[in-house]
């Protein structure tokens, strides 16, 4: 499901920013830079909205035209897609069958190698994810 809500970036006294969503009670995050805050705000809102969906609660209606009256605050719209977020953060194990020569299997078993870990590492390396 796709949602768009205003996010307010507040300068933090110690540096960086903290973020809140006026329409999402208790949804906060922080970051050192605006770019980091954008990433963190997407993550925070996605988690908050996924939890709401999981609990079968209605979507919260977004504020229209939210404006901050406090100097140095930044108000922007944040759009999240909970389906995309769930897919990107789905770490469920999937069983795969593979084949390898018997001699290689025996050597790996003798060495107490973790086949699953080695396969995951190899796939990540092949995809440039490690």
C-alpha positions, 0 to 999 in steps of 0.5 A: 500500500502506498502512503504519503504524509508530511514529515517535520525535520527539527534541528537538534541542539547537539547537531543533526535533525530529529523527525516527527510525523504529525499524523503518525503518533509516536513515529520519530527518527533522527539523523546527522544530515538531511540525506540521512534523515530522509532515509531514516524517515522512510524507514520509521514511517514504513515500520509504523505503517506496516505495524498498523496494517498488521494490526488491521487498523485503518489508514490514517488520513494525512494532513493537507497543507501542514505548515510549521510556524517554527523557524529552521524547521523543514516540512516535506512530504514522505511517500512510502510503499509498505509492499516494497518495504516488506519485500526489501526487508523479508529475511525469511529462509527459503529452502533450495536444493543444490547439487555438488560432487560427492568428494566436495560434499565430503570435504565440506562436511569434514571441515564443518562448513555451513553450506547455507552461509557459503551459498548466501555469501557467494550469491551476495558477492555475485550480485555485488551486495557484499 
